[in-house]
Amino acid sequence: MSHVHSIPVPVHPEPCATIASLPHPRLRPYVVGYGVFRSGSGAAVRHRVLPMNLATMIVDFAGPSRVITGPRSDPVVHEQTAWGDGVSVGLTPAGVAALLGVPMREVAGGTFGLADILGHREAELAERLGQAPDRPTWFALLDDFLTARLAGDAQPDGLTTHAWRRLQQSANRLRISAVADELGVSRRTLELRFQRQIGLSPGTVARIARFQRALHMLTRSAGLPQTAIDCGYADQPHFNREVRAMSGLTPTELCAFFQDQGARPRLASRHESHR
């Protein structure tokens, strides 16, 4: 499923240009995708970070907004969410643990300086990416950098990872108890595992996944009524309330943004593989 990480707060006449790519197959349990982004002018633009179930590394070439945003269930706009020209990396719960060395719960709901996690490697990565001549080179550099950070015995947590992916990939509403039954555990056990490793409850992960599916449909010019039905909302008012609560915008405002401004997500809706 595609992921919409953030959208510019001010609407500019020149849309943000983005290109996305899949990581090397070895990294795919840990990395959902890469995105190259550039604002119309290349200057930093404040962004509204939307609810999502991934942690995202933002490497702005010019700085100072080189950050990691954690998974979250509400939108946020502040001084750290301004960037204009760089790359993004979407990390799964297993990816946060294996590549950043912390459980996802420690970054959930927050925005952190990339240097606080990567140390001196943050500036080195930004410099190498900034000097790369083209996007295939950017993606290859990211593959090499992230692969080097993988511990030799790093393995995703099977139970939690499976449940998290099931909730992400479900085409419609999926009962948490049904996922727990698939795994042979109680719902309470599953909830405790999610809180300990991800920092969000299974119900919240499912809610965010449904919201992200709706955003994906809106980027593809789907109508509001059809989006509400296909994404499993009870009715149009329910859809409207959820979108406003999770984005701070109405569905109509989001539609206008995606369709009229030609905006695209930080982790774009179509992955372009160079493999």
Secondary structure as the mmCIF struct_conf table of DSSP 4:
data_model
#
loop_
_struct_conf.conf_type_id
_struct_conf.id
_struct_conf.beg_label_comp_id
_struct_conf.beg_label_asym_id
_struct_conf.beg_label_seq_id
_struct_conf.end_label_comp_id
_struct_conf.end_label_asym_id
_struct_conf.end_label_seq_id
STRN STRN1 HIS A 3 HIS A 3
STRN STRN2 SER A 6 PRO A 8
BEND BEND1 VAL A 9 PRO A 10
BEND BEND2 PRO A 13 GLU A 14
HELX_LH_PP_P HELX_LH_PP_P1 PRO A 15 CYS A 16
STRN STRN3 ALA A 17 SER A 21
HELX_RH_3T_P HELX_RH_3T_P1 PRO A 25 LEU A 27
TURN_TY1_P TURN_TY1_P1 ARG A 28 TYR A 30
STRN STRN4 VAL A 31 ARG A 38
BEND BEND3 GLY A 40 ALA A 43
STRN STRN5 VAL A 45 VAL A 49
HELX_LH_PP_P HELX_LH_PP_P2 LEU A 50 PRO A 51
STRN STRN6 MET A 52 MET A 52
BEND BEND4 ASN A 53 LEU A 54
STRN STRN7 ALA A 55 ASP A 60
BEND BEND5 PHE A 61 ALA A 62
BEND BEND6 PRO A 64 PRO A 64
STRN STRN8 ARG A 66 THR A 69
HELX_LH_PP_P HELX_LH_PP_P3 GLY A 70 PRO A 71
STRN STRN9 ARG A 72 ARG A 72
BEND BEND7 SER A 73 ASP A 74
STRN STRN10 VAL A 76 VAL A 76
TURN_TY1_P TURN_TY1_P2 GLU A 79 GLN A 80
STRN STRN11 ALA A 82 TRP A 83
STRN STRN12 ASP A 85 LEU A 91
HELX_RH_AL_P HELX_RH_AL_P1 PRO A 93 GLY A 95
HELX_RH_PI_P HELX_RH_PI_P1 VAL A 96 LEU A 100
BEND BEND8 GLY A 101 VAL A 102
HELX_RH_3T_P HELX_RH_3T_P2 MET A 104 GLU A 106
TURN_TY1_P TURN_TY1_P3 VAL A 107 GLY A 109
STRN STRN13 THR A 111 GLY A 113
HELX_RH_AL_P HELX_RH_AL_P2 LEU A 114 LEU A 118
TURN_TY1_P TURN_TY1_P4 GLY A 119 HIS A 120
HELX_RH_AL_P HELX_RH_AL_P3 ARG A 121 GLN A 131
BEND BEND9 PRO A 133 ASP A 134
HELX_RH_AL_P HELX_RH_AL_P4 ARG A 135 ARG A 149
BEND BEND10 LEU A 150 LEU A 150
TURN_TY1_P TURN_TY1_P5 GLY A 152 ASP A 153
HELX_RH_AL_P HELX_RH_AL_P5 GLY A 158 GLN A 169
BEND BEND11 ALA A 171 ASN A 172
HELX_RH_AL_P HELX_RH_AL_P6 ILE A 176 LEU A 183
TURN_TY1_P TURN_TY1_P6 GLY A 184 GLY A 184
BEND BEND12 VAL A 185 VAL A 185
HELX_RH_AL_P HELX_RH_AL_P7 ARG A 187 GLN A 197
TURN_TY1_P TURN_TY1_P7 ILE A 198 ILE A 198
BEND BEND13 GLY A 199 LEU A 200
HELX_RH_AL_P HELX_RH_AL_P8 PRO A 202 THR A 219
TURN_TY1_P TURN_TY1_P8 ARG A 220 SER A 221
HELX_RH_AL_P HELX_RH_AL_P9 LEU A 224 ASP A 230
TURN_TY1_P TURN_TY1_P9 CYS A 231 GLY A 232
BEND BEND14 ALA A 234 ASP A 235
HELX_RH_AL_P HELX_RH_AL_P10 GLN A 236 SER A 247
BEND BEND15 GLY A 248 LEU A 249
HELX_RH_AL_P HELX_RH_AL_P11 PRO A 251 ASP A 260
BEND BEND16 GLN A 261 GLN A 261
BEND BEND17 ARG A 266 ARG A 266
STRN STRN14 LEU A 267 LEU A 267
BEND BEND18 SER A 269 ARG A 270
#
